[in-house]
Amino acid sequence: MANELQQFDEAFISVDIETAGPIPAKYSMLSLGACLVENPAVNFYAELKPVNKNSDPKALEVSGFSLETLEKSGEEPRDALTRFSEWVRTASKGRPAVFVGFNAAFDWSIVNWYFHTYIGENPFGFAPLDIKAYFMGLSGCSWSETKSSRLPPEYQIRPQKAHNALSDAQAQGAAFIKMLHARRG
């Protein structure tokens, strides 16, 4: 599959995060996973120290993270975002990097805030590509049909580890590459 995507000028990078709540600044990003869509073995993962003690108990239950544990074992946000920015540039190999996410608005808003807060720039620029919207355009379906549970079997997002940012990024990248191939016929 990697050879089939070499015709694209962009480096599609699937990104997923786990957080302590729904919005940046008020809640922390707890983990960040990413992979090159054309080669998911080229990947990035970090667990971050929380920026504060705010949390939505449901978000922590879903992710399985503890703020107290990450306070001790997590990477400083500036260090993690610096590493991620360098990884994006290396993985892109000179091509424009495109942030790809399933419900990209959520992940993008938080990752973008972290990039600008901790390193002053976002290597993806200012616009993410949303897999749900891409599928809607590809298939002509309604918005309600873009939920992961309603996607056709060939586009189902099946992470190896549920709510693990890297596994989720790889699974959504696998679904997206199938959509790219379907579009190109």
KAGIKA-V581005 format. One record per backbone hydrogen bond with DSSP energy under -0.5 kcal/mol. NH is the residue of the N-H (numbers start at 0). CO is the residue of the C=O. Records with the same first field share a line. If there is no record, write none. Layout:
NH=CO / CO
//
This chain:
4=0 / 1
5=1 / 2
6=3
7=4
10=95
11=9
12=10 / 97
13=11 / 34
14=99
15=32
17=30
19=27
25=23
26=22
27=53
29=17 / 27
30=17
31=45
32=15
33=43
34=13
35=38 / 41
36=11 / 34
38=35
41=38
42=40
43=33
45=31
47=29
48=74
55=19
56=54
58=55
59=55
60=56
61=57
62=58
63=59
69=65
70=66
71=67 / 68
72=68
73=69
74=46
79=75
80=76
81=77
82=78
83=79
84=80
85=81
86=82
87=83
88=84
89=85
90=86
91=87
92=88 / 89
93=88
94=91
95=8
97=10
98=96
99=12
100=128
102=100
103=100
105=102
106=102
107=103
108=104
109=105
110=106
111=107
112=108
113=109
114=110
115=111
116=112
117=113
118=114
119=114
120=114
122=120
124=121
126=123
128=98
129=127
130=100 / 128
133=129
134=130
135=131
136=132
137=133
138=134
139=135
144=141
145=142
146=143
149=146
150=146 / 147
154=151
155=152
157=155
158=156
163=160
164=162
167=163
168=164
169=165
170=166
171=167
172=168
173=169
174=170
175=171
176=172
177=173
178=174
179=175
180=176
181=177
182=178
183=179
184=180
//
